[in-house]
Amino acid sequence: MTNDLRKSPTDEVDQQVRLWMEQAHEAYVRRLIPRVIHYFQRALTYAEERGLRRETALICRDLGYVYVREGALEQALALLDRGLAAGEGAEVFVRVGLLANKASALARRGSYRESLALLEEATSLIGAAYGNPAAAPSQLVHSYAGMRRMAGDLRRVVELVDMGINPERLEVEIKSQRPPWLTKKS
């Protein structure tokens, strides 16, 4: 029996998606946002056409992050919803990233309760998967800590709104964490 060392068509598809994602990540580091969107869109189309649900979820997570950072909240929310649908059953870090990015978009839009609920869902996913969040991989521990801080801040905002404070009079600053793919590159 001979070993066929050629790559399978699936490997080539995965490799093409990874290549476009890497190009998008590199373009983001250089702040070339139109290129970032171009490469992510190519990767997303390619992944969706081939039924690569995990890759679709990853691309939606990363491109959703970019859209949130650039203030395109409705585009981000639509993309993050697509990623959550595609990412049913995906690894914890993928789902947590999608939920955290969606929470950030909703908070920036002023939907504080919805945002808080998503942050609580994301942190509970980490707790359910690892028992103690400190047992999670370091990047998830860092994300967990950031989400807990943001949830605490949002809880205070929701309390103020419940006390009758007009939410439009509140100044809420949402600080995004650097995504894992950006921290690896810099």
C-alpha positions in Angstrom: 0.0 0.0 0.0 1.4 3.4 -0.9 0.9 6.6 1.0 -0.6 9.3 -1.0 1.0 12.5 0.4 -0.9 14.9 -1.8 -3.3 17.2 -0.1 -7.0 16.4 -0.2 -9.3 19.0 -1.8 -10.6 19.8 1.7 -7.1 20.7 2.8 -6.7 23.0 -0.2 -10.0 24.7 0.6 -9.0 25.2 4.2 -5.6 26.5 3.1 -7.2 29.0 0.8 -9.5 30.3 3.5 -6.6 30.5 6.0 -4.5 32.4 3.4 -7.2 35.0 2.9 -7.8 35.3 6.6 -4.0 35.8 7.2 -4.0 38.5 4.5 -7.0 40.2 6.2 -5.2 40.1 9.6 -2.0 41.5 8.1 -4.0 44.3 6.4 -5.7 45.1 9.7 -2.3 45.4 11.5 -1.4 48.0 8.8 -4.9 49.7 9.1 -5.8 49.0 5.5 -9.5 48.6 6.2 -10.8 48.2 2.6 -8.3 45.4 2.1 -9.3 43.8 5.4 -12.9 43.7 4.3 -12.0 42.5 0.8 -10.0 39.5 2.1 -12.5 38.6 4.8 -15.4 38.8 2.3 -13.5 36.5 -0.2 -12.8 34.0 2.6 -16.4 34.2 3.8 -17.9 33.6 0.4 -15.5 30.8 -0.3 -16.1 29.1 3.1 -19.9 29.4 2.8 -20.0 28.0 -0.7 -18.1 25.0 0.5 -20.1 24.5 3.7 -17.1 25.2 6.0 -19.2 26.1 9.1 -16.3 26.5 11.6 -14.3 28.7 9.2 -17.5 30.7 8.4 -18.0 31.4 12.1 -14.3 32.4 12.6 -14.5 34.8 9.6 -17.7 36.3 10.9 -16.1 36.7 14.3 -13.1 38.5 13.0 -14.9 40.6 10.3 -17.6 41.4 12.9 -14.9 42.8 15.2 -13.6 45.0 12.4 -17.0 46.3 11.6 -17.7 47.1 15.3 -14.3 48.9 15.6 -15.2 50.9 12.5 -18.6 51.8 13.7 -20.6 49.8 11.2 -22.8 48.3 13.9 -25.7 47.0 11.8 -23.3 45.2 9.4 -21.4 43.8 12.4 -24.6 42.5 14.0 -25.8 40.8 10.8 -22.4 39.2 10.3 -22.1 38.1 13.9 -25.6 36.5 13.8 -24.5 34.6 10.7 -21.4 33.4 12.5 -23.4 32.3 15.6 -25.8 30.3 13.3 -22.9 28.7 11.4 -20.9 28.2 14.7 -23.5 26.0 16.5 -21.3 23.5 18.3 -18.1 25.2 17.4 -15.2 25.5 19.9 -15.8 27.6 23.0 -13.3 30.3 21.9 -15.2 30.8 18.6 -18.6 31.1 20.2 -17.2 33.3 23.0 -15.6 35.6 20.4 -18.9 35.9 18.5 -20.9 36.6 21.6 -18.4 39.2 22.9 -18.2 41.0 19.6 -22.0 41.1 19.4 -22.2 42.3 23.0 -19.8 45.1 22.1 -21.9 46.1 19.1 -25.1 46.1 21.1 -23.6 48.2 23.9 -22.3 50.7 21.4 -25.8 50.9 19.9 -27.2 51.5 23.4 -28.8 48.0 23.9 -27.3 47.6 27.3 -29.5 44.8 28.6 -29.0 42.6 25.5 -25.3 43.2 25.6 -25.2 42.3 29.3 -27.1 39.0 28.6 -24.6 38.1 25.9 -21.6 38.7 28.1 -23.2 36.6 30.8 -23.8 33.8 28.2 -20.2 34.0 27.0 -18.7 33.9 30.5 -21.0 31.0 31.4 -19.8 29.1 28.3 -16.2 29.4 29.6 -17.2 28.3 33.1 -19.2 25.3 31.7 -16.4 24.2 29.4 -13.5 24.6 31.9 -15.2 24.5 35.4 -12.9 27.1 36.7 -12.2 30.0 34.2 -8.6 30.0 35.4 -8.2 26.5 33.8 -9.1 27.8 30.4 -6.4 28.7 27.8 -4.7 32.0 28.6 -6.4 33.9 25.8 -9.8 32.9 27.1 -8.8 33.8 30.7 -7.9 37.3 29.4 -11.2 37.5 27.5 -13.1 36.3 30.5 -11.6 39.0 32.7 -12.4 41.7 30.1 -16.0 40.5 29.7 -16.5 40.4 33.5 -15.3 44.0 33.7 -17.5 45.1 30.9 -20.5 43.2 32.4 -20.0 45.0 35.7 -19.9 48.3 33.9 -23.1 47.5 32.0 -24.8 46.3 35.1 -24.3 49.8 36.6 -25.6 51.4 33.4 -28.7 49.2 33.5 -29.2 50.1 37.2 -29.1 53.8 36.3 -31.6 53.3 33.5 -33.9 51.3 35.9 -33.7 54.3 38.3 -35.2 56.5 35.6 -32.0 58.1 34.1 -32.4 58.8 30.4 -30.0 56.4 28.6 -29.2 59.0 26.0 -27.8 61.2 28.8 -25.3 58.6 29.8 -21.9 58.5 28.4 -20.8 54.9 28.0 -17.4 54.1 26.7 -16.9 50.6 25.3 -13.3 49.5 25.2 -12.5 46.6 22.9 -9.9 44.1 23.6 -7.3 43.3 21.0 -8.4 40.1 19.2 -6.1 37.0 19.5 -5.1 37.3 15.8 -4.0 40.8 16.3 -1.9 40.1 19.4 -0.1 37.3 17.6 1.0 39.6 14.8 2.3 42.5 16.9 
